[in-house]
Amino acid sequence: MAVALTVAGCGKSGDRASLAPAEQMEAALRPVALAAALKQLPSGHFSGTTLFRVAPASRKPSDDDAITTKTELWLDRHGQYRLVESNDHDGGREVVLFGRELSVAIKPGKMIRRAAQEPEPTRLLEEAVGGPWAAWETVRRFATVERAADGTGLRVSRSAKAQPVAASFAEATPLRRWRDTISVQSLEGEVKLDPKSGLVSAFDLKAHFTATREDKVALVGEIAVSTRLDGVGKTPVITAPVAEALPQRQRTILEERALLGSSTGPKEAR
């Protein structure tokens, strides 16, 4: 999930140094912080590959148990962006924010254009850079984070003992609680930071883990996330995509009466 980002709340190098390495990692990787930092760049290109594999421990994992997503994101000096995502299950999407319009195409459909209204453009940007956070959230309890010897980044390794914090954090839902059963067998990662700005220029993390579903089925999992940021200040201006306007559907009088009741019809004479 590496994208250019300023560690949230830490604009100066002295402020960043005051954070513990794990706190610095967590603040940097949150999608809200990443998206906000990207918006502050003069321009840039973010690319990433995210692999997640989860399968029952009772059988050998297959390709159907994994999904690999490739992300390409370009941002220009006007705050516009183009996002292209694809995965190995024939899925994907393209999103273009151009001026005051947002165009979206879900593979293999056509691109549809509509007015860009917050928070949707920012939410889509946060989703685009969410791979590193998803990986970190999964392995966080078993991660030891240390500053690199040259001071340009952070190194992640497996902790021998789980940390006393919920893997799925306060926003846990029934569909996410399996993360609290995770036990990490192997973990290694590295984050490269710009020494002056604190921006993350690269992120790499690999891990293998076990977990248990709510129905007591044992799981084995694998994570591999790699991202890069380049082209800062050199990314070309985004151009308007070829897209169709969102059709405006007009309700008939009969539909209105069905939805709103008979009060829309003519009043009876008294």
N, C-alpha and C positions, 0 to 999 in steps of 0.2 A: 504494500500500500504505500508505497513511497511516493510522496509528491512533495512539491515544494511547500514548505510550511514553516510558519514561525511558531515556536512552541507557545501554546496559548498562555497569555498573561506574562510572557517573558520576552520582552523586546530587546533587552540588552544581554550581552554575553555574561555579565556578572549575575543577572537574574537567573539565567539558565543554569549557571554553575551551582546556584543555591539549591536546585532541585536534586533529589536523589535520582540516580540513573533510571530506575523503573518509573518514577513519576514523570521524568522528562519524556520517556518513551510513550507513556500513556497519553500525556497531554498532546504530544506531537501527532499521534496516529488517529485520534478521534476524527471521524469524517467532517464534523462541523469545523474543526480547526484546520484541517487540510484544505477544505473548500475555501474557507476564508483567506488562507494564505495564498492560494492560487489566484484569487481575485486581486491580490495586491501586486502580483507580478506584472511587469510591462508586457509580457507574453510568455508562452512556454508550451512544451510538449511533454505530456505524461503518458507513459506506456507501461503495461503490466500484464503478467500472466498469473492466473490464480487457479490452483488445482485443489479440490476437496474430494476426498474419497472416504465413504463410510459404508461398511458392510457387516452383516452378521458374522460373528467369530466362528460360527459352526461350519462355514464353507470358505473356499478360496475366493478372494476378491476378484471381480472382473471389471472390464471396461464400463459396464453398465452401472457400476457402483460409484463411478467418478464423473466429475464434470470439470472441464478445463475452460476457463474464460479468458479471452484475450481482449485487452482494452487499449484503445488509442484515443487520446484526448488532446485537442489543440485549443489554446486560448490566445486571443489577440489583445492588442493594446486598448481596444474599445470595450472590453468586458464581454465580448462575444465568444462563443465556444462551439466546437464540433466534437461529438462523441461517437465513436464507432465501437461496438461490442459484438463479439461472436463467440460461440462455444462449440464444442465438438459433438453436440447433440442437435445440430442444425438450427440452433436458436440464435437470436441476436437482435440488436436494435441500432438505429442511428438517430441521434438527436442533434439538432442545430439551433442554437440561440443566435438570432440575427436581428439586430435592432430591437424592436418591441414585439417580435414574433418568435414563436417556438414551433419548430417543425419536428415531428416524430414519425419514425417508420419502424414497425415491428416486423422483423424478418419472417416471411418473405413479402410482407404487405407494402403498399404504396406509402409515400410520405405525405402526411397531413399537416397543414399549417393552421395555427390559431394564435390568438393573442397570448403573449407571455405574461403570466400573472404569478407573482410570488405567493407562496413559497415554492411553487413547482420547479422553476429553473434552478434554484439553489438546491432543492432536494435531489434532483437528477444529478447535479454535479457531485453532491455528497455520496450518492450511490456509486458513481463512477470510480471514486477513489477509496471505496470501502473495503477492498480486499485485505490490505495490511491490518486494519482494525479487526476484521473478522478472525484473522489468524491469531493476532495477539490476544483477543478476548478468549479464544479457545484454550490457549496454552498458558495464560497469564499466571495461574496459581503455581505452576511448576517452573517459572522462568527466573533465572538469575541474570540481571543486567549490569554490565560493567562498562565504564568508559574505555575506549580504545587507548592504547599506549601513546599514540600520536595525537590524541585529543581531537580527532576529526570525526568521531562517531561513537556508536554504542555496539557492544557485543552481547549476544544472548546465548545462554547455555542452560542446560537442564539443572534444576535444583534438586538436591537429594531429598528434600522435604517440601511438601506442599505448603504454600503460603496461606495464612488465615484470611482468605477473601473469597467470596462467591465468584465462580467463573463467569456466571451470566449477569452479575451486577444487580442493581436494585430493580431494573426493568424486566426481571425474569417473568416469563409466561410459561404455561404448561408445555408449549412446544419447544421451549428453550431450556427447560430444567435438566435435560439430560447432560448439559455441559457441566453441571455441578458434580457429575459422577466420573468425569474424565480423569484418567491417570496417564501422564505422559511418559513414554518409554525412551524416546530420543528427541532432542531439540537442539538446534543450532541456528543462529541468525546474526545478521549484521545490518546496521543502519549507518549510512554515510551522511555526515552533516557538513554544511558549508561553515568553515571556522569563523567567518565574519558575521554572516546573517543568521546562522542557525537553521537554514533551510535543509530539509531532507532531500538529498539528491539520489539516493538509492536505498532500496530495502530488499532484503533477502531473508527468508525464514523457511525452514523445513522441520517437520515434526511427525512422529508416529505416536498414536495414543490408543487407549482402550476406553470404553464407556459402557453404560447400561441404560437401555430404554426403560420407559415407565412400565412396559409389559415384561420387564426382567430379561429381555433378550440382550445378550452380550454383544458388543460391537467392537470392531477394530477400525481405526481411521488413519488417514494420511493427509498432510497439508504441505503444499509447496507454493509459496508466493514470492514473486520477484517483480519489482517495479523500478523504473528509472525516470528521471526528470532531465530534460535537455532543452536546447533551443531557447533558453531564457533571453528575452529581448530580441529574438531573431525569428519568431514564428510569424508567417504571413497573415495578413488580415483575412478573417473568415469571409467567404462569399455567400450570397443568398442561394439556398438550395432550390432544386426543382421540386415543388410541393403543391398539392392541391389544397384549396381553402376548405376548412371544416364546414360541411354543409349545415345550413340552418334549417332545422326541421320545424315546420309550422303545424300546430295542432288544429284539427278541425273543430267546429262548434260541437259536434257530437262527442269528441274526445274530451273537450272541456267539461261538458255536462256530466260525462261519466266519472271524471275525476273529482269535480267540485260539487256534484249533486244537482238537484233540480232548482236550486236557488238561482242558477244562471239563466233559467228559462223565463219566459214572460209571466208576469204575475197575473193571477186570476182576478177577474173583475169582481168587485164586491157589491 
